[in-house]
């Protein structure tokens, strides 16, 4: 490989790491800001998530004496797993820093790893809320995961690869700029959007703004955490939101992503600008959905997730059915 | 006002046109699935309006890209009757219905969605032979599959839901599916046929609305199960 390209890629990888870490709380702040605006509130500052993080990082950690090592390890595992996924997805160039480790399947398993330890930690402190949160999280995960896998596979079969880098490259190809209109992608997009709402604990499924509701899921599991552990988990949660928005943006609307073969400074800058714009729009969309829908009763949540699963299933089936037609032109 | 692509001297790649049609047709199918996915009736009416808007977009695309000028009139009629009049009519009807206990559907939401997925597969099976034989107006391959799917889903909505209002939505969904088939296969039926069909639907929606109101007044519920019981 050319030394210049190698240098550029290292630069891209480092900037992606920093960007992913630093922009994630901003996205959460922006979502809160839009929600506050739509509810006629003034809302906290855009930088509030950063203030929270710095404060929590400095605070003392209180750990229940009944907990085991799992409780203390989980924040680090969740944080690292989420950060690793951040390096497994193409963000503003189609180059994936950790691309040699794995593809989209690795992402799904890393998410599952974080979820597994999160649920264990919820049970570990033996509080009633923790156990309740963990059991809810795992039972919902049983529907979320297949839906997510099917939705992503729909795009993967269209691009003929499970590598997100290849997917992004094929989709942003100038000749096939019309991919958004491939019918199966419409189904897959809606399916993955519902999954993203569920995975990041947004309103139709869970309420991110409170931990005083009996219907909470994510907040119930982390109720026992404090100090830097809480900071790490909340940071990971905002990174997860950014992660899903990035997946949605770069799988379904990969316009403007810089190709990794000949990365130019202009291309990367343009890719970064377009990426931030897409994230801004998607975050606003998520906040809009949160403001306009009522939170579902917990027993109705599986209905919503089944919609997502069936949409993803139909998406995948449609690809093979309509193998000719729109999607065929891609191959 | 009707201007089509040729008036502007534009020529579009048929494959790209097919993609636009595919997109809107698929959206109609998604809308029918969403009707099955929720129980709230005002959401049903909104989804129906959205579905009809998408149908109008299909009609407009056919008119614009294929220069079938008379379809512009059909587009306008679809827009007025299905996107505005019928949803407003049903919306006003709902405010007059007696508030009632939630009616449990015949088939619950997750299983009816799985049924829906099977029906889409059946739609594919039914249309595959026709498509492989090749028909003259191959506007878009998947539009035919989508429209048969929408008709079957409309039927499923009518069977699986017990509320009379939802059954009306199911009927209207079926009709949208038929209209989509008509447009997709023939690139537009003669105007007089389309006019007839549209007015039929409008009148049917009116009549069913009145009937629904009467049912609600008489039985204090729009659960059609109760219609089988004799009442003084």
Interface residues (C-beta under 8 A of the other chain):
Chain A: X178 X180 X181 X182 X183 X184 X186 X187 X190 X302 X303 X304 X306 X307 X310 X311 X313 X314 X317 X318 X321 X322 X324 X325 X326 X329
Chain B: X15 X16 X18 X19 X20 X22 X23 X25 X26 X27 X30 X33 X34 X37 X109 X110 X113 X114 X116 X117 X120 X121 X124 X128 X140 X141 X142 X145 X146
